Amino acid sequence: MNTELLNEAYETLKEAKLVKSKADFSECWLRKSKRYYSMLATAQREISIEALATLAARLETTAQRMK
């Protein structure tokens, strides 16, 4: 997953008022440290498989609850 797609997920969640900040996104949606998302963008690194799986699971759960 490249940074663009992760940015899109963050922006979409922020617009939906499901996330307040990049730190909130990192901790609540990726289950990583509050600086993780910012570090990925700064270091131009790819998201870990663990964080990606966590994001996918959280998105699925949230989508189920919104039905």
C-alpha positions in Angstrom: 0.0 0.0 0.0 1.6 3.2 -1.0 1.4 6.5 0.9 -1.2 8.0 -1.4 -3.7 5.3 -0.6 -3.0 5.7 3.1 -3.4 9.4 2.8 -6.8 8.9 1.1 -7.9 6.6 3.9 -6.9 9.2 6.5 -8.6 12.1 4.7 -11.8 10.1 4.2 -12.0 9.1 7.8 -11.2 12.7 8.8 -14.0 14.1 6.6 -16.4 11.5 8.1 -15.3 12.8 11.6 -14.1 9.3 12.5 -10.5 10.5 13.2 -9.3 13.8 14.6 -5.6 13.9 13.8 -2.7 12.0 12.3 -1.8 10.9 15.8 -5.3 9.6 16.4 -5.3 7.8 13.0 -2.0 6.1 13.9 -3.1 5.0 17.3 -6.8 4.1 16.7 -6.8 2.9 13.1 -3.3 1.5 12.7 -2.7 0.5 16.3 0.8 2.0 16.1 2.5 4.9 18.0 1.0 8.3 17.5 3.9 9.3 15.3 3.7 6.3 13.0 1.7 7.8 10.1 3.8 11.0 10.1 7.0 8.9 10.1 5.8 6.9 7.1 5.3 10.1 5.0 8.5 11.7 6.2 10.7 8.7 5.6 8.8 7.6 2.5 8.3 4.1 3.9 5.6 1.6 3.2 3.0 0.8 5.8 3.6 -2.5 7.6 1.5 -5.5 6.9 0.4 -5.6 10.5 -0.8 -1.9 10.3 -2.5 -2.5 7.0 -4.3 -5.6 8.3 -5.4 -3.6 11.4 -6.7 -0.7 9.2 -8.6 -3.2 7.0 -10.2 -4.8 10.0 -11.2 -1.5 11.6 -12.7 -0.3 8.3 -14.7 -3.5 7.9 -16.0 -3.3 11.5 -16.9 0.4 11.1 -18.7 -0.3 7.8 -20.7 -3.1 9.4 -21.8 -0.9 12.2 -22.9 1.9 9.8 -25.3 -0.4 8.0 
